[in-house]
């Protein structure tokens, strides 16, 4: 009750920013979030004996679904973070395990669809031959087989996994269940013929090799699948009390033309009463497990009619899902939301009446699970066979340094990887067989650790080879690079992240590796491009993953408090030092290896401390810096997600400066940059990436809003000027927040009829959209603020626009107003022309209504529109000031009620031919972005403090 009481006032003030329906619905969202926090964070809530509740129970009682809950929960956490910290400690977010639960739900939805597709390919949904007069009982029988397979998988999952629950291992377990079904489901329900099916191509003299054939189809490892099948057989013996016999000793139709070697058969496992008994036992076993510690009843994922699932995207960018034709990672709805007969009704297992023939097509469908398995195959076949020690060539690079660094590098790799791949890193999970699970955890951890180590050595060798060619005059002496602590940690973190991303772990999702290695996201960005360039065999899916990480870094992570980017920025832009220090944005010193080893209880093996670790508390010596590269010589990692190759890659490869300069001291002069410090060149490259990403998103959103080419160019120019002259607007914020405000500001100064509501409506349709971007914007109020607030706060986008953005950006907005040409101003300042955006046709907008009331806008519909009446507040604003500010009535959330959205009504009344087309992300070339920053290096930074605006804000009536 304490959390309810302390959040009551926040609920009243946040009714408009949580949920999208009636006050009653918003209250249900709030109460559900409070109950979930209490159930997860309080000791009583985590114990069944003390009356704990699961998420499923909370959602059913609140009449909410999973998708909507996870869309609103992050906003709730932002609002009440300070209260949760006071009640449950600073580590409440880690205890809450919200991201892990969400990732687990995403995986389960993918696996359930994967299982359903595979089952329908293998088996018929009814027995037409033998049950012509009893189709209902036939369908029930087929459904029971399907239900048995999913229950067996779920019980196997909670029996064998305690912490990891990665997607690849889960898929191996699911395929082992399919093998059990193939052996035991009656032949009459098969949709394939073992003898003639093209999918059973692995054959021996004794028949089809079932394990090898399934591995070929589902891209699994024979060794891993055999182990998974052995665990599945053991579970059947232990729980269902059914003793197996060797397949070679059994004579049954289901084994015809199948090689019996290594297979086991359970007599009458899926026959008649035995099937019903097995289902009851599995149900009871699963109930016992989830009632003690489970949050979700995972049986619902095999039920197409469960109302808890909801519809829409669940990942929201937080969970990286594989896919071959996706610009961003999104998850389709696990099932359509259809109200179940009763909130507490047991889940039903549904099958489509039609099944697909297992052998009808040689081409398997490309799904997120199949893509993950293909990526895992690369890791298994390309990386796993490599030695776990540095190669002879790599050892020669180590020994050619001023001091032989072999011992130091191997010592560091062992400690850092030991910190990442530890059982404590993966939290506490449901498991009914603790001893077995701990043993498997140790095996799993060691396998992933070895994969990351081998990948690290492989890419490091390739990088050293390339650097040696660039520094041909210095021989193979790479002391500056190979003795840099931060460089190696970034390389190890990148290797570990790719291994974890390959296996799709639930609990060690990015940015977890950053915390374990002691680096920041800005540090990691320095090796992403080189990592991809020097590993030619890297699968497309992992390239996409690195690309998505770089986008996350650029859009927000590099601007967060504690980013090492500020340690470089304070050197490159001394004028910003006061604001950076006032907000406390500087990164902490990188922890020593000894500290990391002690924290994770890792044995140092008797090795002495590394000599260069004594310098770790000097930010100047350890700060990561980027080499200066002209944008015309940089590869494009933001425009094309399908490839990291540049058309000019081979031409510019020899021109690239040594990688060593990327990790030099911030204050050290960069020999390749004409006297600039490494901080200046590093920030210059970083800002050019920011500008390119902003250009892509501006283009996409402006086209969606049907804005003219001129407006688009003005917004782009404004973003460049803000980044150069008012950089502090980006501090602790998301670049989309600055883009949204810039679009609205340009629209106002250009006298366009574009409300903030319309901009947010369009932004909601963008693939990278997160509601927190426009619902919660960071501000730091000055001591004497007219609204009476002080210190840190989070406000909605309109408040941020009026109180912070306009005071800082108003002079820049004047420059892009009517009569001002961005390109002309650039030329006057001596900057390189940024180049206009490519032309794009502007769609006709709904015509402006004359100032008369009322007006009938349709000859066939009784719809009348009246103009907004002037208010007394208009008199208080000068015409110039009035053009800048956002109106209170222009809600960022009102569009969530479609009946109140006049724009949607207008579009419906004036609907014509639907304009469709694929977004073109090839917005600007590297040449276009070369002049992303103004040449005026002495431009003044953003205001150090938020200047309160005394001009009142225009008020308009709400839509209600």
N, C-alpha and C positions, 0 to 999 in steps of 0.2 A: 504493500500500500504506500510505502514511502516514495517509491519512484512515481507512482500515480500522482501523489500530492505535489511533488516538486516539479513535475512537468505539466501541471494543469494550466498554469499561466502561459507556458510556451505553446500549448495546444490552441489556446484562444487567439494568440497572436499569429499562429501559423495555419489557420484554417484555410487560407487561400493558397498555401504552397504545398499542401499535402493532399494527395488524391485529386480527383477531378470531378467529383459528383456532389451530392448533397452533404450538408453538415453531418447528417447521421452516418453517411458512408465514410466521411473523413474521420469521424470519431472511432468507427470500427477499425480503420487502418491504424490509428494511433494506439488504441487499446491492444491490438494484436502485436504491434511492435513492442509495447511495454511488457506484455506478458512473455513474449519470446526472450527479451533481455533478462527478465527476472528468472525465467526457467533455466537459462543457460549460465547466468552469472552468479546467482545465489547458490549457496551450498544446499539449501533445501530444495531448490528448483532442479538440481542435478541428480537428486535421489528419488527413486520411485517410492521408497517407503515414506518419504516426507511429502508426498503428494505432487511430484513433478508431472509436468504435462509436456507432450510432444508438439512439434510444429503442426503436424496434421490435425491434432485435436484443436489447437488454437485457430487454425484457418477454417475448419468446419464450423466451429462455434461462432466465428466472426463472419461467416459466409463470404470468405475471400478465397482467391485462388493463388497459386504459387507465383505465377508470373507477375501479377499486380503487387504482391507482397514484396518481392525482391526489387521491384521498381521504386517502391516508396521507402523501404527500409534504410537505404543509404542517406536519404534526406532526413529521416528521423534521427539517425546517428549523428549527423552534423549538428542538428538543432540541440540535442541533449548531451553532447559529448562531455561538456564540463560537469554535468550532473552525474553521468556514469563514471567519470574519473573520480569524483568525490566519494561515490558509494562503493565502487568495486575496484578502484586502483587504476593506475595509468596503463596497465596491460589489459584492460577490459576488451579491447578490440581483438586481441589475440585469443582471449578466452571465448569470445562470442563465436568465432570461427564462421562468420557469415559468408566470406568468400569461398571457403572450403565447402560449405554446405551447398552453395549455389553451383560450384563446379561439379560437385557430386551429382546434383540434379541434372545438370546438362549432360553428363556422361551417361547417366541412367536412361535419359530420354533417347539418346543416340543408340545406346545398346539395345533398348527395347525395340526400336524400329529396325535395327540391324537383325535382331533375332526374328522378328515377325517376317521380314523379307526373306530371310534364309529358310524359315520354317515353311513358308508358302511356296518356295521353290522346291523344297524337298518332299512335302507331303500335301495330300489333298485335304480340303476342308470338310469333305463328307465322303461317305462310302456309297457311291451311286450303284455299284454292282450288287452289293449285298443288302442294301437298306432302301430299296426303292419305295417301300410302303412305310418306312419309319424314318423319314428325313430328319425329324427333330431329334430323335435319339442318336442318329448318326452324327449330326452336327455336334451334339453334346459330347460324344465320344472323342471326336477330333479335337474339340476344345479342351477336353481333359488332358490329352497328350500335350497340347500346346502349354497348358497351365502347368503341367508337371515339369516341363523343361524349364520354364521361367522360375518356378519355385526352387527347383534343384539348383539353378544358378545362384539365386539369392542366398540360399542357405550355405552353398559352397563359398560364396563371397564373404559372409560374416564369419564362417568357420576358419578361412585361411588368411584373410587380410586383417591386419590389426591397424595399420597406419597408412599404407600407401594408396591402395585402391586406384592404381593408375589404369588408364584406358586400354593400354596394350595388354597388360596382364589379365584384365577383365575379359578382353576379347578372346584370349587364349582359353580362359575358363569356359566361355560361352561356346566356343567351337568344340570343346571337349564334351559339353552337354549335347551338342548336335550329333557327335559320334555315338553317344549312348542311345539317342533316339533312333538313329539309323539302324542300330543293331537290334533294338527291342520293339519299335513300332511295327505293327503288322504290315506285311508286304503289300496288302491290298490298298493301303493308304498312301503308298509311295507315288510320287509323280515322275519317277525316273526308273530306268532299267539299268542296274549296275553293270551289266555286260556291255551295253551299247552306249551308255551315257558318255559324252565327250569330257565331262568333268571328272570322271574317274579314269584318268589316263595313266596313272602310275600303277603298273601291273607287274606281277611276277609270274612264275610258272604255276603258282598255287592260286592265282586270282588277283583281284584288285587290292592294291595296298591302300587301305582306307585312310590311315593317318597321313601318308604322303600325298594322297589326292586332296584331302581337306586342306593340307598345308599349302598346296599349289593354288587352290581356289581362294583361300582366305589370307594368303601371304603370312602365314605363321611359320614358326620354326618347328621342325619335327621333334627336336629335343624338348622344346618348351611344351609342345602339345602333348607329347607322351607323358611328361611329368604332370601336366594338368589333368589328363585322363586318369592317371594313377590316383591323384587326389580325389577325383570325382568318384572313382570306384571305391576308394576307402571310405568316403562319406556314405555311400549307399550301404556299405557293409555295417558301418558303425551306427547309423541312424535308422535305416530301414530294416536292419537285421536280416539282410539277404546275403547268403553266401554265394560267391561267384564260382564258376567253373571255367576252365580254359575253353576258348572258342573251338579249338581243334577237337575237343571231346564232345561237343554239342552238335546235334543234328536238328537244325531248324531252317525254315525257308529264308529268313532274313539274312542268313550268312552265305547263301548261295552266291558263287562267283566272287567271294571276298576272301582274301588271304587271312586265315585265322591267327597267324603268328602275332603274339603280343596282345591279343584282344581277350576280354573276359565277358562272359555272359551271365546274367542274373535270371534264373529261371522264373517265369511267370511275373516278371517285374511290372509289366504294363498290361496285364491280362485281368479283365473282369474285376472281381472284388479286391484283388491285389493292388490294382491301380487306385481304387478309391481309398484303400487303407494307406497307401503310400502318400496320397495327397493330404490326408488328414494328419499324418505324422509330420510331413514337411510344414504344413500350416502351423501346427503346434510348436514345432521347433523354431520357426521364424517369429511367431508371436512372442515367445519367451525372450528372444534376443532383442527385438525392438522395444518391448515393454520395459526393459531394464535401462537401455541407454539410447535407443534409436529415436531419431527426430522425424523420420519419414517412413510411411508404409510403402515400401518400394514395389509392392504388388500392383499398385495403381498404374504403373507405367506400361503394363501389359493390357490395360483396360482403356479402350477408346472413348468411354463415356464417363470417365471420372471428372467431376466438376472441379476438383482441386487443381487440375493441371493448367487450366486457362489456355490462352492463346497469345501469340506474339513472341517477340525476341526476349530471351532471358539473359543472354551473355552480356549485352550492353558494353562490349569492349573489354570487360573484366576477365572474361574467360575466353581463351584463345581456342577457337574451334577450327579444325582443318576444313578445307574446301578448295576445289580446283578453279572455280570461276568466281571467286568472291573478292571484291575490293576490300571489304572489311569482314571480320569474323562475326557472323550472326547465327543464331540458332532458330530454326523453324519451330513452330508450335509442336510440343510433344503430342498433342491431340486437340481436337476441337472441343470447345467447352460446351458440354451438353449436361444440363442439370440432371443429376441422378435422382432416383425415386426418393432416396432418403440420405441425409448427410452422413449417417452412420452405417449405411448399407455396405455389405462386404463387396470388395472389388470383383468385377466380372472380367473374364478373359475373353476378348473378342477376336474373331478371325474374319477376314473378308470372305464372302461366299465363293470367290474365285481365287484360285491359286495359280502361280506361274510355274511353268514346267521347268524343272531343274536343268534339263538338257536342251531347252529350246533355243538358247542363245549362248554363244561362246563368250560374248562380251559381258563381264560382270558390271553391275551399276557402280558408278563412282559415288561413294558416300563419305562422310567425315571419318567414319570408323575405318573403311577400306584405305583411305588416304593415310591415316595414322599408321596402319599396319604396313603400308608400303614404305613409309619413312623409317619405321622400325627395322624393316628388312635391310635398308641401307646401312644402318648402324650395326646391324648384326653381321652383314657380309663384308663391309668395307672397313669398319673401325675395329670391331672385336678381334679379328685375326692379327692385328698389329701387336708388336711387342710393347710391354708395359714400361720399358726403359727407353731413354733417349737413343736414337740411332747413332751409328758411327759418325755420320756427317754432322749431326747435331752436337755430338761430343767434341768434334773438332772446332766448331764455333765457340763452344764453352771454354775450351782450353786455350783458344787463340786470344782471349781477352787479357787485360793486364794481370788478372788473377784468374786461375781456373775456377769457374763458377758452377761446375757440375754439382758439387755437394750442396751449395746454397740453393740452387734451383730445384733439385729433387727434394730437399728438405722442406722448402716452402710449399711445393705442390702437395706433399703429403699432409701438411697441417691444414692448408686451405680446403682441400677436398675432404679431409676428415671432418672439418667443421660443417661443410655443406651436407655431406651424406652421413648423418648420424641419426639414430632412431629418435632422439629427442627433437630433431628438426621436423619431424612429421607428425607430431602431436599424438593424442591418445584416441584410439578408435574402438569400435565395437569388435569384440572377438571372443568367441566362446572357448577357444582352445589356445590359451595364452602361450604355453610352451612351444607348441607347433608354430604359432604365428611369430614369436620372437626369433625362432630359428630361420624362418623364411624371410623375416625382415633383414636379418644379418646377411643372408645370401643375396637378397635383392639389392641391399645397400652396397655391398662389395662389388657386384656386377656393374652397377651404375657408376660407381667411383672409378673403376677400371676403364670404362668406356670414356668417361670425361678426361681421364689422365692421358689415354692414348690419343684422343682427339687434340688435346692441348699440345702434346709433343709433335704431332703431325703438322699442325698449322704453324707452330713456332718454327719448325725447321724450314717450312716454305717461306715464311717471313724473313728468316735470317738469310736464306739464299737470295731473296730479292734485294734485301738491304745491302748485302755484300756486293752485288752487281752494281748498285748505285754508288757505293763507296769503293769502287775498284782501286782507287789510288791508295786506300788505307788497308788493303788486304782484307782479311777476315776479322779484323778487330772491331767488334760490336759492343765494346765495354759499356758505352753510355746507355745503350738500349737494354742489354741483358742484365745489367746491374740495377736497373730501375725497378723498385719494389712495386710501384703502382701499375706499371705496365704488365707485369706477370700476374698480378691479382686480377686485372681486367681480362686477360687472356684465359685464365682459369675459370673465372666467373662466366665468361661467354661460352666456354666449352661445357661447363656444368649446366648452364641454362638450356643449351641445345639438346643435351641428353634428357633433361627433365621435360622439355617441350616435346621431344620425340615420344616419350612414354605417357605424356599427358597426365602427370601426377596431379592429384587433387589438392595436396597440402603444401607443396613447395612451388608455388606459382610466383612468377616475377611480380615484384622485385625482391623476393626472399633471398636470392643469391647475393644481392648487394649488401644486405645486412650481415650475412655470414662472412663475406670477404672484406668488409670494412671500407668499401668504395662507394661512390655515388653514381647515379644514373648518368651524369655528365661525364664522369670518368669512362664509363663503359662505352659511351658513344665514340670514343677515340679509336676503338679497335673494331667496331662493327663492320665498317667498310673494308678494312684490311682483312678481316677474318673471312669475309665472303670472297674477296678477290683471290685469296691464297688457298682456298679449298674448292677446287673445281668440281668435285663430286657432290657438293652439298645439295641435297634435294630441294626442289622448288618450294616445298612446303616450309622448310626451315629458313629459306631465304625470305619467304613472306613473313615468317615469325620475327626474324631480325628486323625486317622493314617496319613491322607494326610496333616493335619495341622502340625503334628510332622515332616514330611518329609520337608515341606516348611521351618519350623523353622531350621532344621539341615542344609539344603542345602544353605540357604542364610540369612534368617531373623535374626538368632542369631549372624551373623557376621556383620550386618549393624551397621552404626554409631548410638550411643545412646542405644545399647543393654546392658542390665545389666550383660551379660556374661563377658564384659570387666572389670566390677567392681570386679568380682571374679577372672578373669585371672590375673589382676594386683597384686593380693595378692598371687595367686598360682605360678605365674611366674614373680617375680620382675624384671628379666632382660628385660621383654617386656614393662615395664612401660614407658620408654622413647618414644618408638614408639607409644604406645597407646595414650599418652598425646600429642605427636606431631601431630597426626592425629585427635585429639579431639574426641575419640571414646567413652568415658565414658558416662554412662546414667545420666540423670538429676535426682535430688531427686524426689521421688514420691510425687505428689501433695496431700495436706491434704484434708480431707472430707469437711471441711469448704470451701476450694477453689473450689472443684468440685460442691458443692451445690450452691455457689454464681454464678459460671459460667453458670450453667444450671437453675438458678432461682428456686431452690428446697427449699421448706420450711423445716427448721430443727425441727419444731414442739416443740420448747422450750426446747429441750434436750441440756445439757451441752456438750462441746467438749470432745472427748474421751481423757483420760489422756495420752495414749501412742502415740498420734499423734505428740506430741512435739519432739519425737525422729526421725521423718520422714526425717529430713535433714541430719541425720547421716547414710551414706550409709552402714557402717559396721553393724549397728543394724537392718537394714531392708532388706539387700540383701538376695535374695533367694538362698539357698544352697541345694544341693541334698545329701541324705545319701549315704554313700559308700556301694556299693553292688558288690560283685564279679560277673563278667559277667555270670558265671555258675549258678548264682542264680537269674538272671534277665529274665523277660519274653521277648519274641521276638515280638516287635511291628513293625518291618520293613520288615520281610520276608513274612509273611502271612497276606494278607489284609482281608481275609475272617473270621479270628478269632483272638481274643486277648488272647486266652487261651494258656498256656504253658503246655507241657507234665509233667513238674515237678512243676506245680503251687502249688498243694496241699502239696507237700513235703517241699517246701522252704517257704511257707507262714509264718510258725512260726519262721523262721530264719531272716525275714526281720527286719531291725532296725526301731525304731520309726520314724514316719513321721515328728516328731518335729525337728529332726536333719537336715531336708531338708531346714528349714527356719531359721536356726541359723545365727549368725554373721559370715561373711567370715573369720575373724581372730580368731574365737573361736575354740579351739581344739575339735576334734570330738572323743568322748570317744570310739566309736566303730571302729576307724580307726588307732589305735596305735600311737597316737600323731599327726597325720596329722590335718591340719586346715580344716574347712568345705569347704573353697574355693578349696583346693587341691582335696578333695574327690569329690566335685561337678564337677569340671573341668575334673577329671578323668572319671567320668561316662559319661559326655557330649562327651568327645573325643572318648570314646569307641563306642558311638552311631554313631558318625561321621564316624569312621572307618568301622563300619558294613554297613552303607548306601553306603559309597564309594565302598566297596567290591561288593555289589549288582550291582551297576552301572558299575563298571569296568568289571565284569563278563559278563553282558549283552552286553556292547559295544564291548568288545574284541571278543566275539563269533560272533557278527554281522560282525566284520572286519576279521573274520577267522584267528585270531592270535593264536599262539601256547600256550600251557599251561605254558611254561617257561616264555614267554613274559608277560602273564597275572599275574604270580606270581611276576615278577620284578616290574610291574606297581603298584601292591598292596603294595609291600614292600616300594617302593619309596614314595607313598602317606603317609604311616605310618611315614617314616622318616621326610618328610616335615612337617607333623602335629606336630611332636615332636621337631624337631630342627629348622625348618624355619616356625614357626607358623604364622608369620606376612604375609606370602603369602596369607593366607586366609582372612585377614582383609578387610572388605568392598567388598568381592567378593563372587562368587558362587562356590561351590565345584566342579561343573562340569567343570568350567574353569581350575581348577588345574588338574582334571582328564584328560582333553583333552591334556593339555600341557605335562602331565606325559606320556601318551601313545605315543605321538610324540617323546618325548625325549628318551624314552626307545627304540623306533623303530630306531631312528637315531644311538644311541650308539650300538645297536645290528645289525646295517647295514642292516636293512630291507627296502625294497622298498615300503614305505608307506608314502604318502604325507599327508599334513594337509587337503588338499581338500577331500581325501578319508575318513579321520577321521570325518570331519564335515558332509560329505555325510551320513556316518553311523549314526552319532549323530542325524541328522535331522529325522531319522526314530525311534528314541527312544521316548517312550510315554511322558517323562517329558521334551522334548526339547522345548526351547524357543529361537527364533533367537537372542534375546538380549544377550544371554549367550556368543556367539562367535562374535557378532558384536560390543558389547560395554563392555569392561573390565575396571574397575576402576584402575587408576594409580595416584600416587602423585609424580610428578617430583621433584628432588632435585634442590636447587638454581642454581647450575652450571651444567647444563645438555647439552650434546653435540648437542642435537636437538633444543636447544634454547627455549624449553618450560619449564614452571615452574608451580608449584601448581597442583591442581586437574585437571584431564582430563579423558576422556573415549576413549579407542583405540580398534582396532580390536584384535582378539586373537593372530595373528601372531606377531604384534608389541609388545604385552604384553609378548609373549614367548621370543622374541629376546632381549628385553630391560630390562625385569624385572625377568622373570622366570629363564632363563639360568644363569644370574649372581648369583642368590641366590641358585639355586638347582644344579649347575654344580658339586660341590664336592659330592653330594649325587648320582648324575647320574653315576659318576665314579664307585661308590660302586656296582651298579647293572649292570655294563657293562659286556662284555664277560670275562669269567674266574672268575667272582665274584658270589658267591652263596648267595642269600638273607638269606636262612635258616642258612647257615654256619656262616654268619656274626652275625646273631642274637645270635647264641650259643656262639660265641666268646665274645660278649658283656655281656653275662650273662642273656639275656632276655629269657622269656619263648617262646618256639617255637610257631609261629603264625599258623603253619600248612599250607600245600599247598592247593590249590583249588582242588576240585574233577576233575578227568580226563575228558576231552571232546575231541572228535575227531576233528582234524583240516581238513577243506576242502582244496582240492588242489587249489593253486593259479595260476593265469595266468603266464606262464614261463617267465623268464627274457629274453629280446631280446639281441642277440649278438651286439657288437659294429660294425655294418656295415649298410650302407645306400644305397639305400632303401631296405626294405625287405617286400615281399608279405606275409601276415600272414594268408591268406585263399586261398584255391584252387578254391573256388567257388565265391569269392567276390574280386573285384578290390580294395582292401584296402592295403595300404603300410604304414609302420611305420619307421620313421627315429629317431635315438637316438638324445638326446639333445646335441648340440655342446658345448664344453667347452668355457668359456668366460675368459676374462682377470681377472675378479674378482676372479676366482678360485685360481689364483696364489697368490693373496693377503692373502688367508686364509690358515692356516696350516692344515694338514690332521686331527689333533685332533679337532681343532676348527670347521672345516667344518662339522664334523659329528653331531654337536649339533644344529646348527641354522636352522631356517625355511627359505625356499627360497621365495623370493617375488612373484615369478610366481605361487607358490602353494596357489592359492586364496581360500578363505573360501566360496566364492559365485559363482565361475565359474561353479560349477556343476549345477547351476540352469539353465544353457543352455545345455540341454541334448545332442545336436549335438556336443558340444565341450568336452564332457566327454569321454575320451578314454577308461576309465574303463568300462563304460556302453556299448561302442561299442564292446570291447573285450568280455564282458559277453554275448552279443547278438550273436556274431560270434561263441562262444564256448559254447552255451547254451546246457545244458544237463538236466538230471532229476532234477527237482526243489526240493531242500531240505526244508522240512517244519517241524515244530515241535514247541511245546510250550516252551517258555523260562522258565528255572528252576530258580526261585528266591531263592531257599533254598541253598544259596551259602556256608555260613559258620555258624557253630554252635556258641552258646555263648562261648563255650570253646575255639574255634578258635580265637575269638575276645578278649579273656581275656588279651592277651599280645599286644593289639593294640598300646600301647605306649612303646617306648624304656625305658629300666630301667635306662638309663643314665639321671638322673634328672638334671644334671648340664650341659646338652647340650646347646650350644649357640643358641639363637634365630635367627630369620631371620634378615637380615641386616636392620639397622634402616633407611637407606636411599637407594634409588635406585642408584646403582653404574653404571655409564655410561660405556658402552662397546666400546672400541676404535676399536675393530676388525670389519672391514666392513662386512655387511651382503651379503651373496651370492645372486646374481640376476639371474633370469632365464627369458627367453622370456615368455610373456603371451600367453594364449591359443588362443588369437585372431591372 
